[in-house]
Amino acid sequence: LSELEALMERMKRLQEDKEDEEASQEEMATRFEKEKKESLLVISGGICAFPVRFSFDDEIVSTDVSRYIEDPGFGYKDFARRGEDHLPTFRAQDYTWENHGFSLVNRLYSDIGHLLDEKFRMVYNLTYNTMATHEDVDTTTLRRALFNYVHCMYGIRYDDYDYGEVNQLLERSLKVYIKTVTCYPERTTKRMYDSYWRQFKHSEKVHVNLLLMEARMQAELLYALRAITRHLT
C-alpha cells in the first residue's frame, strides 16, 4: 500500500474498532503516559545554533536570528527529564479552554476570548473533506490526533481521548516534523516538510502547520491562564 492508502486504512480500522469496543479509562491513561514519554525521545531536525542556515531547494539562506530576540538562549525545553517515572500531567478536564480559560481571558481583555475561540475553532474544523486525490473523506480523527499530540508533548491529557489513535495515525517522520515545527520552528527545513505525506497537496500540509501552531498557542494559554486563576483565588 502507498503511504496515503495505508493511512486511510488505519483511519477506517480505528473507526470500526471504536464502534465495536471502547478502551477503558485505565487503558487510555496508560496509552497517554506511553505517548507522553515517547514524545520526549522524538529528536527534532538538527541542533539549533546561531547563526542558522535554512535550505530551500538549492538556495542557501544564512541568518543570525539572535538579533531579533532579547535572550538567544530562550526556547522550548521538554516538560520533564528523560528517565523520570512520573511525568507531570495537566489534566484538561480540571482546566479547559471552553470552561475556564475563555471566560478568564475575556475578563482580562474584553472580547479577546471570542476572537481566540473563533480562531481555534476555524483552524480545527477546516477541511476540504479530501486526502490527496481522495474525496468525501472525514478527516476528523486525523485532525484530532494532530491537535492532541501537540498537547501531549506539553503534558496535557484529555481523559476522554484514546491516545492509541495518535500512535496509529502519526508515523515517526511526521512526529519529528510536528515536534520541530511546534517546539523548534527555526530548525524546520523543506526536506523535513517534503518527507511526510508525500502524496498530499500543499494546501493540506499547510493546514497541518496551522493546526500545530493553534494547538501550541492554546496549550501555552492553558498553562498561563491556570496560573493566573490560581493567583487570583
C-alpha positions in Angstrom: 0.0 0.0 0.0 1.1 3.6 -0.6 1.6 5.9 2.4 -1.8 7.5 1.7 -3.7 4.3 1.3 -2.1 2.9 4.5 -3.2 6.0 6.5 -6.7 5.8 5.2 -6.9 2.1 6.0 -5.7 2.8 9.6 -8.4 5.6 9.9 -11.1 3.2 8.8 -9.9 0.4 11.1 -9.8 2.8 14.1 -13.4 3.8 13.4 -14.5 0.2 13.2 -12.7 -0.7 16.4 -14.2 2.3 18.2 -17.7 1.1 17.2 -17.0 -2.4 18.4 -15.3 -1.7 21.7 -14.1 1.3 23.5 -10.9 1.3 25.6 -11.3 1.6 29.4 -10.2 4.7 31.3 -7.2 2.8 32.7 -6.1 1.7 29.2 -6.4 5.2 27.9 -4.4 6.6 30.8 -1.7 4.1 30.1 -1.6 4.9 26.4 -1.3 8.6 27.2 1.7 8.0 29.6 3.4 5.9 26.9 2.9 8.5 24.2 4.0 11.3 26.5 7.2 9.5 27.4 7.9 8.7 23.8 7.4 12.3 22.7 10.5 13.2 24.9 12.6 10.8 22.8 11.5 12.3 19.5 14.5 14.2 18.2 13.8 17.3 16.1 15.7 18.1 13.0 19.2 19.2 13.8 20.7 21.1 16.6 19.9 24.8 16.9 22.8 27.2 16.8 23.3 30.8 15.8 23.6 31.7 13.0 21.1 29.2 11.4 21.3 28.1 7.8 18.0 27.4 6.1 17.8 25.5 2.8 15.1 26.0 0.3 15.7 23.8 -2.8 19.2 24.7 -4.0 19.3 28.1 -2.4 21.0 28.5 1.0 20.0 31.4 3.2 22.1 32.2 6.2 20.7 34.4 9.0 21.5 35.3 12.6 18.1 35.1 14.3 19.6 36.0 17.7 19.5 39.7 16.7 15.7 39.5 16.8 15.3 38.2 20.4 16.5 39.6 23.7 17.6 36.2 25.1 19.2 33.9 22.5 19.1 31.0 25.0 15.3 31.2 25.5 13.4 28.4 23.9 11.4 25.2 24.4 12.5 22.6 27.0 10.9 19.2 27.5 8.5 19.4 30.4 10.2 16.6 32.2 13.6 15.0 32.3 14.1 11.7 30.4 14.0 8.7 32.6 11.6 10.0 35.1 8.8 7.6 36.0 6.2 10.1 37.0 6.0 12.9 34.4 3.9 16.0 35.3 0.4 15.9 33.7 -2.0 18.8 33.1 -5.5 17.2 33.1 -7.6 19.2 30.6 -10.8 18.3 32.5 -9.5 20.3 35.5 -8.9 23.4 33.4 -10.3 23.6 29.9 -10.2 26.4 27.4 -14.0 26.2 27.0 -15.0 26.2 30.7 -12.2 28.2 32.3 -9.7 29.9 30.0 -12.2 31.5 27.7 -14.1 33.4 30.4 -10.9 34.5 32.2 -9.2 35.9 29.2 -12.4 37.8 28.3 -12.3 39.3 31.8 -8.7 40.4 31.4 -9.1 41.7 27.9 -12.6 42.4 26.6 -13.8 40.3 23.7 -10.3 38.7 23.0 -11.7 35.4 24.2 -14.3 35.4 21.4 -11.6 36.2 18.8 -9.3 33.5 20.0 -12.1 30.9 20.3 -13.2 31.7 16.7 -9.6 31.3 15.5 -9.1 27.9 17.3 -12.4 26.5 16.0 -11.9 27.7 12.5 -8.5 26.1 12.1 -9.5 22.9 13.9 -12.6 22.4 11.8 -11.0 23.5 8.5 -11.3 20.7 5.9 -11.9 20.1 2.2 -13.1 16.6 3.1 -10.2 15.3 0.9 -7.0 13.4 1.4 -4.7 14.0 -1.7 -6.7 12.6 -4.6 -9.5 11.0 -2.4 -12.7 13.0 -1.9 -15.5 12.8 0.7 -13.2 11.8 3.4 -13.9 12.5 7.1 -10.6 13.8 8.5 -11.9 14.4 12.0 -9.9 11.6 13.5 -6.7 12.7 11.9 -7.1 16.4 12.8 -7.9 15.4 16.4 -4.8 13.2 16.6 -2.6 16.1 15.4 -4.0 18.6 17.8 -4.0 16.2 20.8 -0.4 15.1 20.1 0.8 18.7 20.4 -0.9 19.0 23.7 0.5 15.6 24.7 4.0 17.0 24.1 3.2 19.8 26.5 1.9 17.3 29.1 -1.8 18.0 28.6 -4.1 15.0 28.8 -7.8 14.6 27.7 -9.4 11.8 29.8 -11.9 11.0 27.1 -9.4 10.6 24.2 -7.7 7.3 23.3 -4.0 8.2 22.6 -3.7 4.9 20.8 -5.1 6.8 17.8 -2.0 9.1 17.8 0.4 6.2 17.7 -1.5 4.5 14.8 -2.1 7.6 12.7 1.1 9.6 13.1 4.2 7.9 11.7 7.7 8.6 13.1 8.7 11.1 10.4 5.6 13.1 11.0 6.1 13.1 14.7 9.6 14.5 14.2 8.2 17.2 11.9 5.5 18.1 14.5 7.9 18.4 17.3 10.3 20.5 15.2 7.6 22.9 13.9 5.9 23.2 17.3 9.0 23.4 19.6 11.9 24.4 17.4 10.4 26.2 14.3 13.8 27.7 13.4 15.1 24.2 12.7 12.4 23.3 10.1 13.7 22.6 6.6 12.0 22.0 3.3 13.4 18.5 3.3 11.5 17.7 6.5 8.4 19.2 5.0 8.7 17.0 1.9 9.5 13.9 3.9 6.0 13.2 5.2 2.7 12.7 3.4 4.4 12.9 0.0 1.1 12.4 -1.9 -0.8 15.2 -0.1 -1.5 18.6 -1.6 0.5 21.6 -0.3 -2.8 23.2 0.9 -3.4 20.1 3.1 0.1 20.2 4.6 -0.1 23.9 5.2 -3.3 23.2 7.2 -1.3 20.8 9.3 1.1 23.7 10.1 -1.8 25.9 11.1 -3.3 23.2 13.3 0.0 22.7 15.0 0.5 26.4 15.8 -3.0 26.8 17.1 -2.7 23.7 19.3 0.6 25.1 20.7 -0.9 28.5 21.3 -3.9 27.0 23.2 -1.5 24.8 25.3 0.5 27.9 26.3 -2.6 29.8 27.1 -4.0 27.0 29.3 -0.8 27.0 31.4 -0.7 30.8 31.7 -4.4 31.2 32.5 -4.4 28.4 35.0 -1.5 30.1 36.8 -3.4 33.4 36.8 -6.5 31.7 38.1 -4.6 30.1 41.0 -3.1 33.5 41.8 -6.5 35.2 41.8 -8.0 32.6 44.1 
